[in-house]
Amino acid sequence: MGAPEDIGLMEKSLSELVIKYEQYFLGLEKREPVKLLGDIEQLARRYQNIKIVNSMLNFKYNSLVAKLSSYKQHWNRINRLIEDGKYSRDKFKAEMHHRSAPATNNSPAIPEPREPKASPEVEAVYQQYLQARKACALPVENVNRETIAAALEKQKPAIINKYNCANVEFKVVIEDGTPKIKARPKS
């Protein structure tokens, strides 16, 4: 096959690959379409070092390679989110599955996840941080108590050692339109 046929095949295969990946991310396909991706990458590499004289074909080839690269970055990011358990469609399906599974007498009931009890200091900083984000018109959905508590517990020993103090006081301040948690050493 010549360049025009290969580029046409590459265009057709790329649109098919996009559909396959969407089906994979929706859960309709069980496996990632890596074979088709490999075939398209092989087609893209075939003309990488060859000069395509026809400017229309050259433009089409370069735009298809750029489109493939862009899609690959997108798919890798979604795969990473799925592996981390942060992909919204997976979260939605898991919540729906959890709600639809009725607790019977034979199977033990799954306890609802509870927020762990945080210290009053962490709770106060968390509430102040949420209020500051709302005041700055920033989203608060992605802020959770565990993250704040972990960050404070991580910083506390470092600050105590650095400033040779007995305790650390945390305070929420707004700088340049973004809320920040500041630490102050206490004797």
C-alpha positions in Angstrom: 0.0 0.0 0.0 1.1 3.6 -0.6 1.0 6.6 1.6 -2.6 7.7 0.7 -4.0 4.3 1.5 -2.0 4.0 4.7 -3.1 7.4 5.9 -6.7 6.7 5.1 -6.4 3.4 7.0 -4.8 5.2 9.9 -7.6 7.8 10.1 -10.2 5.0 10.0 -8.4 3.0 12.6 -7.9 6.0 14.9 -11.6 6.8 15.0 -12.3 3.1 15.7 -9.7 3.2 18.5 -11.3 6.2 20.1 -14.6 4.3 20.2 -13.0 1.2 21.6 -11.3 3.2 24.4 -14.6 4.9 25.3 -16.2 1.5 25.5 -13.3 0.3 27.6 -13.7 3.2 30.0 -17.4 2.7 30.2 -16.9 -0.9 31.1 -18.4 -2.4 27.9 -15.0 -3.7 26.9 -13.1 -5.8 29.4 -9.6 -5.2 28.0 -7.8 -2.1 26.8 -7.5 -2.1 23.0 -3.7 -2.3 23.0 -3.4 -4.3 19.8 -5.2 -1.8 17.7 -3.2 1.0 19.4 0.0 -0.9 18.5 -1.1 -1.2 14.9 -1.9 2.5 14.6 1.5 3.4 16.2 3.2 1.2 13.7 1.4 2.9 10.8 2.5 6.3 12.3 6.1 5.2 12.6 6.2 3.9 9.0 6.2 7.5 7.6 8.1 9.2 10.4 11.4 9.4 8.6 10.0 9.5 5.0 9.2 12.8 3.3 5.7 12.8 2.0 5.8 15.1 -1.0 2.0 15.7 -1.3 1.4 18.6 1.1 -2.3 17.5 1.6 -1.2 14.0 2.7 1.7 15.4 4.7 -0.7 17.7 6.6 -3.2 14.9 7.2 -0.5 12.5 8.4 1.0 15.1 10.8 -2.5 16.0 12.2 -3.3 12.3 12.7 0.0 11.7 14.5 -0.7 14.8 16.7 -4.3 13.6 17.4 -3.0 10.1 18.3 -0.5 11.6 20.7 -3.1 13.8 22.3 -5.5 10.8 22.7 -2.7 8.7 24.2 -2.0 11.3 26.9 -5.7 11.5 27.6 -6.1 7.7 27.8 -3.0 7.3 30.0 -4.3 9.9 32.4 -7.7 8.2 32.6 -6.0 4.8 33.2 -4.0 6.3 36.0 -7.1 7.7 37.6 -8.8 4.3 37.3 -5.8 2.6 38.9 -5.9 5.2 41.7 -9.6 4.7 42.2 -10.3 8.4 41.4 -12.1 8.0 38.1 -15.6 9.5 38.5 -17.4 6.9 36.4 -15.9 4.1 38.5 -16.8 5.9 41.7 -20.4 6.3 40.4 -20.7 2.6 39.5 -19.2 1.5 42.8 -21.7 3.7 44.7 -24.6 2.4 42.7 -23.4 -1.2 43.2 -23.1 -0.5 47.0 -26.6 1.0 47.2 -28.2 -1.7 45.1 -26.7 -4.6 47.1 -29.4 -5.3 49.8 -28.2 -6.5 53.2 -29.8 -9.9 53.8 -29.8 -12.0 57.0 -27.2 -14.4 55.5 -24.7 -11.8 54.5 -23.2 -9.3 57.0 -24.2 -5.7 56.5 -21.5 -3.5 55.1 -21.0 -0.6 57.5 -21.3 2.9 56.1 -18.0 4.6 55.9 -17.7 7.1 58.8 -15.5 10.1 59.1 -12.8 9.3 61.7 -12.8 11.5 64.8 -10.3 14.2 64.3 -8.7 16.2 67.1 -10.5 19.5 67.9 -7.5 21.4 66.6 -7.6 19.6 63.2 -11.4 19.9 63.1 -11.2 23.7 63.7 -8.5 24.1 61.0 -10.5 22.0 58.6 -13.7 24.1 59.1 -11.8 27.3 58.8 -10.1 26.1 55.6 -13.5 25.1 54.1 -15.0 28.5 55.0 -12.0 30.2 53.4 -12.3 28.3 50.2 -16.0 29.1 50.0 -15.2 32.8 50.6 -12.7 32.7 47.7 -15.3 30.9 45.5 -13.1 27.8 45.2 -14.5 24.3 45.1 -14.7 22.4 48.4 -15.7 18.9 47.1 -12.1 17.7 46.8 -11.1 18.8 50.3 -11.4 16.2 52.9 -10.7 16.0 56.6 -8.2 13.1 56.3 -6.0 15.1 53.8 -5.9 18.1 56.1 -5.2 16.0 59.2 -2.4 14.1 57.4 -0.8 17.3 56.2 -0.9 18.8 59.7 0.5 15.7 61.3 3.3 15.6 58.8 4.3 19.2 59.3 4.0 19.3 63.1 7.1 17.3 64.0 9.2 19.1 61.4 8.3 22.5 62.7 8.8 21.4 66.3 12.3 20.2 65.5 13.2 23.2 63.3 12.1 25.9 65.8 12.8 23.8 69.0 9.3 24.6 70.4 6.8 22.6 72.5 3.8 22.9 70.2 2.6 24.3 66.9 -0.5 26.4 66.2 -2.1 26.2 62.8 -4.1 29.1 61.3 -5.9 29.6 58.0 -5.0 32.8 56.1 -6.0 34.0 52.6 -3.1 35.2 50.4 -3.6 36.4 46.8 -7.1 35.0 46.8 -6.2 31.5 47.9 -6.5 30.0 51.4 -3.4 28.7 53.0 -2.7 27.0 56.3 0.1 28.7 58.2 2.0 27.2 61.2 3.1 29.2 64.2 5.5 27.7 66.7 4.3 27.9 70.3 6.6 27.7 73.4 
